[in-house]
């Protein structure tokens, strides 16, 4: 295992950004002053929208790209300019990157053959990895990779990574090409494997549910920077800013522009909400409420026009989708909530957030609830 430290990493593509369809941000670095520490055996998910720099950051850790400035440390040893094959990393890509002329077994053997290991060592290590990969993996060893399904190819790609016994696992959206059902089962297998090995892992994804499931901690990136890193509870209940608040959570937090004056919040359409106390000073804000933070049928609330109701029997819940103050709003409701055209809702004032209207910095967050 290894501890990974990134210190003020900057990677700037310059004019290449224009070719990468990032014309609007062509002057900003792909990775902009990122510092991050990953403890031994920890799994950190890196999540963000396309073009935020998460895959570039992974390439810098792998040594596939060198940073323009900053340091990459493995166990306090500076590997910033060390070639990737000398770093002891195992990387799994989105597109599998298997050798198509080889069978599954050949893909696992190739690393040892290049390094002139004995046949006995090769066979022993392959058997060990086949046992780790679980039931049915032996059947993939004798088949050419082109005859394997997407999920089977990814199993071989992960096994090829494991067989090298790396210090660090780097996974770049490894299951995004799979269908939904196979993606769910594959991520469970990957998580079990990572727990068994306790190998330090950086896991890049654009899917927040996947990031939550895989990571001990989650790093949220935007425009080359890490906006916040922490556990899911940290990010969900105490977001650092408006971007993180909207990004983490499904459905996302409801955000409504408001003006506060003497206990009263005025919405853009003229509607008002009376606060029980001055939660913020007079001024303009972004008012945030999670879907579960609304009180239904409250006479002191505002009217929400309901567009449709999304019922989720597996969760014994429904989501009312509509609009308040000219903004899209989603409200959690009981599964058997009747179909209605509109409803009165009010925020649970103990669960509301306020964000600065200009900087988007968080100004008020509720207390984290007691979790079991």
Buried (B, 14 or more C-beta within 10 A) or exposed (E): EBBBBBBEBBBBBEEEBEEEEBEEBBEBBBBBBBEBEBBBBBBBBBBBEEBBBBBBBBBBBBBBBBBBEBBBBBEEEEBBEBEBEEBBBBBBBBEBEBEEEBBBBBBBBBBBEEEEEEEEEBEEBBEEBBEBBEEEBBEBBEBBBEEBEBBBBBBBBBBBBBBBEBBBBBBBBBBBBBEEEBBBEBBEBBBEBBEEBEBBBBBBBBBBEBBBBBBBBBBBBBBBBBBBBBEBEBBBBBBBBBBBBBBBBEBBBBBBBBBBEEEEBBBEEEBEBEBEEEBBEEEEBBBBBBBBBBBBEBEEBBBBEBEEBEBEEEEEBBBBBBBBBEBBBBBBBEEEBEEBEEBBBBBBBEBBBBBBBEEBEBBEBBEEEEEE
